[in-house]
Amino acid sequence: MSDTPVVLLNGARQTGKTTLAQELAAAPGVRYFTLDDAATLALAANDPSGFIRNLSGPVGFASPRPFQTHFFHP
């Protein structure tokens, strides 16, 4: 993954996507965010560009389906 700045884990529910993301994010220096956390979701939803702009280094995300549907599909 060192040559790919973005990796998307997409698939059916309950297939281990979040578990895999958490395992990958357990590496030293990687920060992990879940948008199931109300404060993180509010920051990302209210200012997505600012939220991403303020991140540095490797980052892992998990997003709940309602957020994906609302946020990524107008």
PAVOLO-246289 format. One record per residue: x, y, z of N, C-alpha, C, O, CB in turn; residue in one letter. Coordinates in pm, whole numbers, plus 50000, padded with zeros to 5 digits. Each point is the difference from the previous one (the first is absolute). Glycine has a CB too. Layout:
% residues N
{n_X: X, n_Y: Y, n_Z: Z, ca_X: X, ca_Y: Y, ca_Z: Z, c_X: X, c_Y: Y, c_Z: Z, o_X: X, o_Y: Y, o_Z: Z, cb_X: X, cb_Y: Y, cb_Z: Z, r: A}
...
//
This chain:
% residues 74
{n_X: 50082, n_Y: 49880, n_Z: 50000, ca_X: 49918, ca_Y: 50120, ca_Z: 50000, c_X: 50086, c_Y: 50126, c_Z: 50000, o_X: 49946, o_Y: 50110, o_Z: 49993, cb_X: 49875, cb_Y: 49764, cb_Z: 50127, r: M}
{n_X: 50309, n_Y: 50113, n_Z: 49887, ca_X: 50085, ca_Y: 50119, ca_Z: 50006, c_X: 49994, c_Y: 50082, c_Z: 49872, o_X: 50030, o_Y: 50119, o_Z: 50003, cb_X: 50120, cb_Y: 49759, cb_Z: 50153, r: S}
{n_X: 49811, n_Y: 50062, n_Z: 49732, ca_X: 49994, ca_Y: 50075, ca_Z: 49875, c_X: 49859, c_Y: 50050, c_Z: 49968, o_X: 49980, o_Y: 50064, o_Z: 49898, cb_X: 50210, cb_Y: 49800, cb_Z: 50021, r: D}
{n_X: 49712, n_Y: 50107, n_Z: 50168, ca_X: 49862, ca_Y: 50038, ca_Z: 49974, c_X: 49949, c_Y: 50089, c_Z: 50113, o_X: 49987, o_Y: 49953, o_Z: 50113, cb_X: 49975, cb_Y: 49834, cb_Z: 49759, r: T}
{n_X: 50009, n_Y: 50342, n_Z: 50099, ca_X: 49960, ca_Y: 50090, ca_Z: 50108, c_X: 49862, c_Y: 49972, c_Z: 50058, o_X: 49972, o_Y: 50041, o_Z: 50112, cb_X: 50170, cb_Y: 50127, cb_Z: 49781, r: P}
{n_X: 49771, n_Y: 49762, n_Z: 50033, ca_X: 49864, ca_Y: 49974, ca_Z: 50049, c_X: 49964, c_Y: 49855, c_Z: 49968, o_X: 50020, o_Y: 49951, o_Z: 49889, cb_X: 49914, cb_Y: 50292, cb_Z: 50079, r: V}
{n_X: 50011, n_Y: 49690, n_Z: 50132, ca_X: 49948, ca_Y: 49866, ca_Z: 49981, c_X: 49857, c_Y: 49999, c_Z: 50051, o_X: 49973, o_Y: 50044, o_Z: 50111, cb_X: 50257, cb_Y: 49850, cb_Z: 49912, r: V}
{n_X: 49677, n_Y: 50055, n_Z: 49897, ca_X: 49859, ca_Y: 49992, ca_Z: 50037, c_X: 49964, c_Y: 49855, c_Z: 50026, o_X: 50022, o_Y: 49913, o_Z: 49915, cb_X: 49923, cb_Y: 50293, cb_Z: 49949, r: L}
{n_X: 50000, n_Y: 49768, n_Z: 50253, ca_X: 49945, ca_Y: 49868, ca_Z: 50031, c_X: 49850, c_Y: 50011, c_Z: 49983, o_X: 49933, o_Y: 50067, o_Z: 50079, cb_X: 50257, cb_Y: 49873, cb_Z: 50083, r: L}
{n_X: 49757, n_Y: 49994, n_Z: 49738, ca_X: 49858, ca_Y: 50009, ca_Z: 49969, c_X: 49945, c_Y: 49859, c_Z: 49988, o_X: 50067, o_Y: 49912, o_Z: 49946, cb_X: 49963, cb_Y: 50311, cb_Z: 49936, r: N}
{n_X: 49851, n_Y: 49756, n_Z: 50168, ca_X: 49942, ca_Y: 49868, ca_Z: 49987, c_X: 49873, c_Y: 49986, c_Z: 50081, o_X: 49951, o_Y: 50096, o_Z: 50061, cb_X: 50275, cb_Y: 49813, cb_Z: 49901, r: G}
{n_X: 49723, n_Y: 49971, n_Z: 50038, ca_X: 49876, ca_Y: 49971, ca_Z: 50071, c_X: 50018, c_Y: 50020, c_Z: 50150, o_X: 50112, o_Y: 49999, o_Z: 50052, cb_X: 49824, cb_Y: 49837, cb_Z: 49769, r: A}
{n_X: 49952, n_Y: 50181, n_Z: 50249, ca_X: 50002, ca_Y: 50016, ca_Z: 50146, c_X: 50051, c_Y: 49874, c_Z: 50066, o_X: 49983, o_Y: 49889, o_Z: 49949, cb_X: 49826, cb_Y: 50272, cb_Z: 50037, r: R}
{n_X: 50255, n_Y: 49858, n_Z: 50129, ca_X: 50042, ca_Y: 49888, ca_Z: 50085, c_X: 50102, c_Y: 49907, c_Z: 49934, o_X: 49997, o_Y: 49879, o_Z: 50023, cb_X: 49781, cb_Y: 50133, cb_Z: 50085, r: Q}
{n_X: 50312, n_Y: 50044, n_Z: 49808, ca_X: 50100, ca_Y: 49916, ca_Z: 49934, c_X: 50141, c_Y: 50026, c_Z: 50050, o_X: 50095, o_Y: 49939, o_Z: 49951, cb_X: 49759, cb_Y: 50058, cb_Z: 49851, r: T}
{n_X: 50161, n_Y: 50093, n_Z: 50297, ca_X: 50131, ca_Y: 50022, ca_Z: 50060, c_X: 50075, c_Y: 50124, c_Z: 49954, o_X: 50119, o_Y: 50014, o_Z: 50027, cb_X: 49889, cb_Y: 49747, cb_Z: 49993, r: G}
{n_X: 49925, n_Y: 50330, n_Z: 49910, ca_X: 50066, ca_Y: 50122, ca_Z: 49952, c_X: 50055, c_Y: 50084, c_Z: 50114, o_X: 50115, o_Y: 50042, o_Z: 49997, cb_X: 49734, cb_Y: 49956, cb_Z: 49805, r: K}
{n_X: 50069, n_Y: 50028, n_Z: 50299, ca_X: 50043, ca_Y: 50081, ca_Z: 50113, c_X: 50110, c_Y: 49929, c_Z: 50078, o_X: 50096, o_Y: 50064, o_Z: 50043, cb_X: 49676, cb_Y: 50039, cb_Z: 49972, r: T}
{n_X: 50215, n_Y: 49768, n_Z: 50003, ca_X: 50103, ca_Y: 49924, ca_Z: 50071, c_X: 50132, c_Y: 50010, c_Z: 49926, o_X: 50104, o_Y: 50021, o_Z: 50063, cb_X: 49722, cb_Y: 49822, cb_Z: 50027, r: T}
{n_X: 50173, n_Y: 50142, n_Z: 49779, ca_X: 50123, ca_Y: 50011, ca_Z: 49922, c_X: 50058, c_Y: 50141, c_Z: 50010, o_X: 50121, o_Y: 50016, o_Z: 50016, cb_X: 49794, cb_Y: 49808, cb_Z: 49827, r: L}
{n_X: 50000, n_Y: 50278, n_Z: 50148, ca_X: 50048, ca_Y: 50138, ca_Z: 50012, c_X: 50064, c_Y: 50023, c_Z: 50137, o_X: 50104, o_Y: 50066, o_Z: 50009, cb_X: 49717, cb_Y: 50010, cb_Z: 49832, r: A}
{n_X: 50118, n_Y: 49872, n_Z: 50264, ca_X: 50056, ca_Y: 50015, ca_Z: 50135, c_X: 50134, c_Y: 49927, c_Z: 50012, o_X: 50092, o_Y: 50051, o_Z: 50063, cb_X: 49676, cb_Y: 49969, cb_Z: 50031, r: Q}
{n_X: 50243, n_Y: 49863, n_Z: 49846, ca_X: 50127, ca_Y: 49925, ca_Z: 50003, c_X: 50109, c_Y: 50078, c_Z: 49928, o_X: 50113, o_Y: 50010, o_Z: 50050, cb_X: 49760, cb_Y: 49773, cb_Z: 49958, r: E}
{n_X: 50096, n_Y: 50272, n_Z: 49876, ca_X: 50098, ca_Y: 50079, ca_Z: 49925, c_X: 50038, c_Y: 50126, c_Z: 50076, o_X: 50116, o_Y: 50042, o_Z: 49999, cb_X: 49793, cb_Y: 49868, cb_Z: 49787, r: L}
{n_X: 49993, n_Y: 50151, n_Z: 50280, ca_X: 50025, ca_Y: 50125, ca_Z: 50073, c_X: 50074, c_Y: 49976, c_Z: 50131, o_X: 50042, o_Y: 50095, o_Z: 50065, cb_X: 49753, cb_Y: 49999, cb_Z: 49833, r: A}
{n_X: 50221, n_Y: 49780, n_Z: 50142, ca_X: 50072, ca_Y: 49970, ca_Z: 50124, c_X: 50152, c_Y: 50015, c_Z: 49983, o_X: 50074, o_Y: 49993, o_Z: 50098, cb_X: 49742, cb_Y: 49850, cb_Z: 49965, r: A}
{n_X: 50229, n_Y: 50177, n_Z: 49815, ca_X: 50144, ca_Y: 50019, ca_Z: 49974, c_X: 50047, c_Y: 50129, c_Z: 50067, o_X: 49923, o_Y: 50096, o_Z: 50012, cb_X: 50059, cb_Y: 49779, cb_Z: 49768, r: A}
{n_X: 50143, n_Y: 50130, n_Z: 50263, ca_X: 50053, ca_Y: 50121, ca_Z: 50064, c_X: 49985, c_Y: 50123, c_Z: 49910, o_X: 50029, o_Y: 49996, o_Z: 49881, cb_X: 50134, cb_Y: 49860, cb_Z: 50246, r: P}
{n_X: 49791, n_Y: 50253, n_Z: 49933, ca_X: 49990, ca_Y: 50127, ca_Z: 49929, c_X: 49872, c_Y: 50019, c_Z: 49920, o_X: 49984, o_Y: 50103, o_Z: 49935, cb_X: 50258, cb_Y: 49892, cb_Z: 50054, r: G}
{n_X: 49668, n_Y: 49908, n_Z: 50014, ca_X: 49874, ca_Y: 50011, ca_Z: 49925, c_X: 49889, c_Y: 50043, c_Z: 50096, o_X: 49985, o_Y: 49945, o_Z: 50108, cb_X: 50090, cb_Y: 49877, cb_Z: 49727, r: V}
{n_X: 49848, n_Y: 50277, n_Z: 50123, ca_X: 49886, ca_Y: 50045, ca_Z: 50080, c_X: 49873, c_Y: 49942, c_Z: 49939, o_X: 49988, o_Y: 49991, o_Z: 49878, cb_X: 50131, cb_Y: 50223, cb_Z: 50188, r: R}
{n_X: 49787, n_Y: 49746, n_Z: 50020, ca_X: 49876, ca_Y: 49938, ca_Z: 49954, c_X: 49881, c_Y: 50080, c_Z: 50052, o_X: 49994, o_Y: 50034, o_Z: 50118, cb_X: 50117, cb_Y: 49739, cb_Z: 49878, r: Y}
{n_X: 49795, n_Y: 50255, n_Z: 49916, ca_X: 49880, ca_Y: 50073, ca_Z: 50036, c_X: 49878, c_Y: 49918, c_Z: 49959, o_X: 50000, o_Y: 49936, o_Z: 49895, cb_X: 50119, cb_Y: 50286, cb_Z: 50079, r: F}
{n_X: 49779, n_Y: 49780, n_Z: 50108, ca_X: 49872, ca_Y: 49942, ca_Z: 49962, c_X: 49895, c_Y: 50110, c_Z: 49999, o_X: 49990, o_Y: 50079, o_Z: 50094, cb_X: 50074, cb_Y: 49695, cb_Z: 50002, r: T}
{n_X: 49860, n_Y: 50229, n_Z: 49799, ca_X: 49895, ca_Y: 50100, ca_Z: 49991, c_X: 49876, c_Y: 49956, c_Z: 50076, o_X: 49896, o_Y: 50066, o_Z: 49994, cb_X: 50194, cb_Y: 50006, cb_Z: 49784, r: L}
{n_X: 49919, n_Y: 49816, n_Z: 50294, ca_X: 49897, ca_Y: 49963, ca_Z: 50097, c_X: 50010, c_Y: 50089, c_Z: 50123, o_X: 49904, o_Y: 50012, o_Z: 50076, cb_X: 50099, cb_Y: 49750, cb_Z: 49840, r: D}
{n_X: 50114, n_Y: 50301, n_Z: 50104, ca_X: 50020, ca_Y: 50093, ca_Z: 50111, c_X: 49934, c_Y: 50134, c_Z: 49964, o_X: 50033, o_Y: 50059, o_Z: 49898, cb_X: 50187, cb_Y: 49827, cb_Z: 50168, r: D}
{n_X: 49688, n_Y: 50160, n_Z: 50016, ca_X: 49920, ca_Y: 50120, ca_Z: 49969, c_X: 50086, c_Y: 50124, c_Z: 49976, o_X: 49972, o_Y: 50077, o_Z: 49909, cb_X: 49844, cb_Y: 49826, cb_Z: 50228, r: A}
{n_X: 50288, n_Y: 50117, n_Z: 49943, ca_X: 50084, ca_Y: 50119, ca_Z: 49985, c_X: 50079, c_Y: 49995, c_Z: 49869, o_X: 50011, o_Y: 50100, o_Z: 49930, cb_X: 50007, cb_Y: 49919, cb_Z: 50320, r: A}
{n_X: 50036, n_Y: 49865, n_Z: 49718, ca_X: 50075, ca_Y: 49985, ca_Z: 49875, c_X: 49907, c_Y: 50018, c_Z: 49880, o_X: 50036, o_Y: 50066, o_Z: 49903, cb_X: 50126, cb_Y: 49778, cb_Z: 50211, r: T}
{n_X: 49720, n_Y: 50097, n_Z: 49893, ca_X: 49902, ca_Y: 50014, ca_Z: 49892, c_X: 49961, c_Y: 50146, c_Z: 49980, o_X: 49992, o_Y: 50046, o_Z: 49886, cb_X: 49921, cb_Y: 49724, cb_Z: 50164, r: L}
{n_X: 50065, n_Y: 50303, n_Z: 50059, ca_X: 49963, ca_Y: 50141, ca_Z: 49989, c_X: 50111, c_Y: 50080, c_Z: 49933, o_X: 49973, o_Y: 50083, o_Z: 49913, cb_X: 49885, cb_Y: 49895, cb_Z: 50292, r: A}
{n_X: 50266, n_Y: 49999, n_Z: 49835, ca_X: 50113, ca_Y: 50071, ca_Z: 49938, c_X: 50008, c_Y: 49970, c_Z: 49851, o_X: 50015, o_Y: 50092, o_Z: 49919, cb_X: 50108, cb_Y: 49901, cb_Z: 50298, r: L}
{n_X: 49867, n_Y: 49880, n_Z: 49747, ca_X: 50011, ca_Y: 49960, ca_Z: 49860, c_X: 49883, c_Y: 50051, c_Z: 49916, o_X: 50019, o_Y: 50042, o_Z: 49886, cb_X: 50107, cb_Y: 49756, cb_Z: 50187, r: A}
{n_X: 49755, n_Y: 50198, n_Z: 49982, ca_X: 49881, ca_Y: 50041, ca_Z: 49925, c_X: 49992, c_Y: 50151, c_Z: 49983, o_X: 49957, o_Y: 50049, o_Z: 49895, cb_X: 49926, cb_Y: 49750, cb_Z: 50191, r: A}
{n_X: 50157, n_Y: 50277, n_Z: 50016, ca_X: 49989, ca_Y: 50146, ca_Z: 49996, c_X: 50109, c_Y: 50066, c_Z: 49918, o_X: 49977, o_Y: 50106, o_Z: 49941, cb_X: 49917, cb_Y: 49883, cb_Z: 50281, r: N}
{n_X: 50224, n_Y: 49951, n_Z: 49773, ca_X: 50111, ca_Y: 50058, ca_Z: 49923, c_X: 50089, c_Y: 49887, c_Z: 49949, o_X: 50111, o_Y: 49982, o_Z: 50050, cb_X: 49881, cb_Y: 50231, cb_Z: 50089, r: D}
{n_X: 49961, n_Y: 49712, n_Z: 49761, ca_X: 50078, ca_Y: 49885, ca_Z: 49954, c_X: 50138, c_Y: 50037, c_Z: 49948, o_X: 50097, o_Y: 49929, o_Z: 50026, cb_X: 49690, cb_Y: 49963, cb_Z: 49918, r: P}
{n_X: 50224, n_Y: 50219, n_Z: 49984, ca_X: 50132, ca_Y: 50040, ca_Z: 49949, c_X: 50094, c_Y: 50035, c_Z: 50115, o_X: 50116, o_Y: 49960, o_Z: 49999, cb_X: 49776, cb_Y: 50125, cb_Z: 49791, r: S}
{n_X: 50058, n_Y: 49989, n_Z: 50307, ca_X: 50082, ca_Y: 50036, ca_Z: 50115, c_X: 50038, c_Y: 49878, c_Z: 50082, o_X: 50113, o_Y: 49991, o_Z: 50049, cb_X: 49776, cb_Y: 50230, cb_Z: 49957, r: G}
{n_X: 50019, n_Y: 49686, n_Z: 50008, ca_X: 50028, ca_Y: 49878, ca_Z: 50075, c_X: 50116, c_Y: 49924, c_Z: 49936, o_X: 50093, o_Y: 49959, o_Z: 50069, cb_X: 49665, cb_Y: 50027, cb_Z: 50001, r: F}
{n_X: 50237, n_Y: 49996, n_Z: 49799, ca_X: 50106, ca_Y: 49928, ca_Z: 49930, c_X: 50129, c_Y: 50081, c_Z: 49998, o_X: 50108, o_Y: 49944, o_Z: 50018, cb_X: 49719, cb_Y: 49942, cb_Z: 49840, r: I}
{n_X: 50163, n_Y: 50243, n_Z: 50120, ca_X: 50118, ca_Y: 50086, ca_Z: 49990, c_X: 50083, c_Y: 49997, c_Z: 50129, o_X: 50122, o_Y: 50013, o_Z: 49995, cb_X: 49752, cb_Y: 50134, cb_Z: 49845, r: R}
{n_X: 50061, n_Y: 49836, n_Z: 50274, ca_X: 50070, ca_Y: 50002, ca_Z: 50128, c_X: 50061, c_Y: 49866, c_Z: 50038, o_X: 50060, o_Y: 49988, o_Z: 50107, cb_X: 49787, cb_Y: 50191, cb_Z: 49963, r: N}
{n_X: 50139, n_Y: 49720, n_Z: 49846, ca_X: 50058, ca_Y: 49869, ca_Z: 50028, c_X: 50140, c_Y: 49992, c_Z: 49941, o_X: 50030, o_Y: 50063, o_Z: 49898, cb_X: 49742, cb_Y: 49832, cb_Z: 50104, r: L}
{n_X: 50312, n_Y: 50028, n_Z: 50062, ca_X: 50134, ca_Y: 49976, ca_Z: 49945, c_X: 50038, c_Y: 49856, c_Z: 50027, o_X: 49954, o_Y: 49938, o_Z: 50096, cb_X: 50113, cb_Y: 50304, cb_Z: 49939, r: S}
{n_X: 50017, n_Y: 49706, n_Z: 49881, ca_X: 50044, ca_Y: 49862, ca_Z: 50015, c_X: 49891, c_Y: 49902, c_Z: 49961, o_X: 49893, o_Y: 50040, o_Z: 49954, cb_X: 50261, cb_Y: 50032, cb_Z: 50226, r: G}
{n_X: 49872, n_Y: 49801, n_Z: 49839, ca_X: 49902, ca_Y: 49897, ca_Z: 49965, c_X: 49877, c_Y: 50007, c_Z: 50091, o_X: 50012, o_Y: 50017, o_Z: 50122, cb_X: 50175, cb_Y: 49837, cb_Z: 49794, r: P}
{n_X: 49696, n_Y: 50133, n_Z: 50024, ca_X: 49874, ca_Y: 50009, ca_Z: 50074, c_X: 49906, c_Y: 49891, c_Z: 49950, o_X: 49994, o_Y: 49971, o_Z: 49881, cb_X: 50036, cb_Y: 50279, cb_Z: 50152, r: V}
{n_X: 49896, n_Y: 49690, n_Z: 50059, ca_X: 49896, ca_Y: 49904, ca_Z: 49966, c_X: 49866, c_Y: 50053, c_Z: 50043, o_X: 49989, o_Y: 50066, o_Z: 50103, cb_X: 50172, cb_Y: 49744, cb_Z: 49919, r: G}
{n_X: 49734, n_Y: 50162, n_Z: 49898, ca_X: 49865, ca_Y: 50045, ca_Z: 50030, c_X: 49903, c_Y: 49883, c_Z: 49991, o_X: 50020, o_Y: 49906, o_Z: 49923, cb_X: 50034, cb_Y: 50323, cb_Z: 49989, r: F}
{n_X: 49842, n_Y: 49777, n_Z: 50167, ca_X: 49884, ca_Y: 49914, ca_Z: 49984, c_X: 49879, c_Y: 50091, c_Z: 50001, o_X: 49989, o_Y: 50088, o_Z: 50085, cb_X: 50124, cb_Y: 49710, cb_Z: 50027, r: A}
{n_X: 49797, n_Y: 50180, n_Z: 49794, ca_X: 49881, ca_Y: 50085, ca_Z: 49998, c_X: 49875, c_Y: 49914, c_Z: 49998, o_X: 49993, o_Y: 49901, o_Z: 49927, cb_X: 50134, cb_Y: 50280, cb_Z: 49953, r: S}
{n_X: 49774, n_Y: 49857, n_Z: 50202, ca_X: 49875, ca_Y: 49925, ca_Z: 50003, c_X: 49921, c_Y: 50021, c_Z: 49871, o_X: 50013, o_Y: 50105, o_Z: 49936, cb_X: 49982, cb_Y: 49916, cb_Z: 50315, r: P}
{n_X: 49926, n_Y: 49884, n_Z: 49711, ca_X: 49923, ca_Y: 50009, ca_Z: 49875, c_X: 49912, c_Y: 50125, c_Z: 49992, o_X: 49995, o_Y: 50061, o_Z: 49894, cb_X: 50007, cb_Y: 49690, cb_Z: 50099, r: R}
{n_X: 49927, n_Y: 50291, n_Z: 50113, ca_X: 49919, ca_Y: 50122, ca_Z: 49987, c_X: 50084, c_Y: 50122, c_Z: 49963, o_X: 49954, o_Y: 50086, o_Z: 49925, cb_X: 49887, cb_Y: 49820, cb_Z: 50242, r: P}
{n_X: 50281, n_Y: 50101, n_Z: 49885, ca_X: 50087, ca_Y: 50112, ca_Z: 49965, c_X: 50040, c_Y: 49991, c_Z: 49854, o_X: 49997, o_Y: 50101, o_Z: 49929, cb_X: 50089, cb_Y: 49910, cb_Z: 50307, r: F}
{n_X: 49950, n_Y: 49872, n_Z: 49718, ca_X: 50041, ca_Y: 49982, ca_Z: 49860, c_X: 49886, c_Y: 50043, c_Z: 49907, o_X: 50024, o_Y: 50072, o_Z: 49903, cb_X: 50129, cb_Y: 49737, cb_Z: 50163, r: Q}
{n_X: 49728, n_Y: 50148, n_Z: 49963, ca_X: 49886, ca_Y: 50031, ca_Z: 49915, c_X: 49971, c_Y: 50149, c_Z: 49999, o_X: 49976, o_Y: 50058, o_Z: 49894, cb_X: 49929, cb_Y: 49716, cb_Z: 50154, r: T}
{n_X: 50098, n_Y: 50289, n_Z: 50068, ca_X: 49969, ca_Y: 50143, ca_Z: 50011, c_X: 50113, c_Y: 50086, c_Z: 49945, o_X: 49976, o_Y: 50098, o_Z: 49929, cb_X: 49884, cb_Y: 49854, cb_Z: 50270, r: H}
{n_X: 50262, n_Y: 50011, n_Z: 49833, ca_X: 50114, ca_Y: 50089, ca_Z: 49973, c_X: 50055, c_Y: 49984, c_Z: 49859, o_X: 50037, o_Y: 50099, o_Z: 49938, cb_X: 50017, cb_Y: 49891, cb_Z: 50302, r: F}
{n_X: 49952, n_Y: 49889, n_Z: 49709, ca_X: 50065, ca_Y: 49976, ca_Z: 49872, c_X: 49905, c_Y: 49990, c_Z: 49882, o_X: 50045, o_Y: 49999, o_Z: 49886, cb_X: 50131, cb_Y: 49887, cb_Z: 50241, r: F}
{n_X: 49694, n_Y: 50107, n_Z: 49899, ca_X: 49903, ca_Y: 49988, ca_Z: 49892, c_X: 49892, c_Y: 50107, c_Z: 50017, o_X: 49902, o_Y: 49979, o_Z: 50071, cb_X: 50144, cb_Y: 49773, cb_Z: 49910, r: H}
{n_X: 49973, n_Y: 50362, n_Z: 49952, ca_X: 49904, ca_Y: 50110, ca_Z: 50018, c_X: 49859, c_Y: 49964, c_Z: 49955, o_X: 49909, o_Y: 50082, o_Z: 50009, cb_X: 50279, cb_Y: 50076, cb_Z: 49959, r: P}
//
